[in-house]
């Protein structure tokens, strides 16, 4: 809902994007702290999850699964390998490809971080009913769809793009 301030349209309440960004930042910071207390970080957690779903992944597949660039993944894997969490070895079928595997130490960290992630999720859900959680998830998916919908952008920049010439 919008009103006006000095003749300029302005939202009556804080814009949804601002509220969402602040909430995401606060929740993300709390999640970072929970993972750090358990001995990890969000990038390490994402890599460990991906390795749990594919026991021996090559680095390109792993970067795609985690959603980061190859160089960024290499940086994280270097630290994880030094810490004894993963091993890298050449793929016997393609010597240019490195396969990444969890070590026993990596497995143990995965379980500690999983416990921290579950506890964080439970903390986030506190005071919400299952119905409210389902509604929230649905609304967040709709918001994401709204900002990824290219039809709206096309209509805004070319309002008569669908009009028939007569």
N, C-alpha and C positions, 0 to 999 in steps of 0.2 A: 504494500500500500504506500502510495506516494502523496506528499503534500508539496508545499512550496516554501522556500526560504529565500527572501529577497527576490521573489519572482522566478527563482530557479527551482526546477523539480528536484525534490529531495525525499529520500525514504523516511517514513515516519518512525520506523524501527531501524536498527543497524542492518545494513545490506547482508543478505544471506551469505554471500561470498566472504565477507569480512568475518562473520561469526564462524563460518566453517573453517576458514584459514586459521583463526585463533584457536579454535577447538582442536584442530589437527595438530597444531604446533604444541599445544599443552599436552595432548595425549601422546604425541610422539616423544616429547621430552621425558614424560613419565615412563614410557616404554624403554627408552634409552637407558634411563636410570635403573630400571628393573633388570635389564639385560646386563648392564655393567656390574651390578651387585652380584650377578650370577657368574661373572667372568667372561662376558661376551659383548657384542654390539649388534646393531641391526644388520649391517652387511654380513657379519659372520653368521648370524642366525639365518639369513636368507640363503647363504651358500650351504650351510649345514642342512637346511630343509631340502634344498635341491639335490644334494648328494644322497640324502636318505631315499629320495624317490627314484634315483638312477645311480646305482652303486658305483659305477665307473663311468663318469661323464667326461667328455673332452671339454677343453676350456671354452671353445666357441659355444657349445651347447649350454654350458653352465652360465656364461655371460648372458646369453639370450634368456635363459630361464630366470635369472636374477634381475634382468633388466638394466644391466650396466655395460659399459664399454670394456673391451678386452683388456686395455691397459689398466683400468681400474681394478678389474678382477685379478690381474696378475699381481698388482700391488697387495691386495688382500690375501691372495694365495701365498705370496712370499712370507708374509707375517704368520699365516696359519701353518705353513710348512715349518718355519723356524720354531713355532710353539709346539710342534708335534701333533697338530690336529689333522693334517692331510699329508698324503704323499702324492707325488707326480711321477709318472713314468711314461715312456714313449709307447704309443700304440703299436703293437707288433705288425698290424696290418697297414699302417701308414706312419712311418717314422717321423713325419713332420708334425704329427698330432700328439699332444700330451693328454694323458688320462689322469683324472684327479680322483683319489679315493680317500675315504675317511679312515683314520687310524682308530685304535681302541680309545685313545685319549680324546679324539674328536667325537666318538660315540658318547663318551661320558659327558662331554661338554654339551652335546646336543640334548641329552636328557635333562641336564641342569637348566639349560635355556628354555626347553619346552615347559618345565615346571614354572619358570619365571613368566613365560608368555601366558600360560593358563591362569596363573594368579593375577596377572595384569588384566587379562580379559574379564575375569570375575570381578575385579575392582571396577572396571569400566561399566559392567552391567548392574552394579549395585543400585538398588532402588528402582530398577526398571522391570516391568513385567515382560513375559515372553511375547505378548502381543505388541508392546511398545518397541521391543527389540526388532521384531519382524517389520513393524511400521517404519522404524528408523532405517533399517537396511533397505527397504523398498524406496523410501524417499531419497536416500543417498544415491541409489542406482539411477533414479529418475533425474536427480541433479546432474550426475555424471553424463547421462544421455543428453540432457539439455545442452550442455556445453560442448559435446562432441557432435551434435546434430548440425551438419553442414547446410541443410535446407534453410534453417533460420538465418544463417549468415548470408546465404545467397539472396534470400528474400529481402533482407535489410539493405544490402548493397545494391541490389537490382530489383526494386519493387515491382516492376512491370515485366519481369523475365518470363512469366507464364502467361502473360496477356496475349490474346490473339490479335494479330493486326487485321484491320478490316477495311 
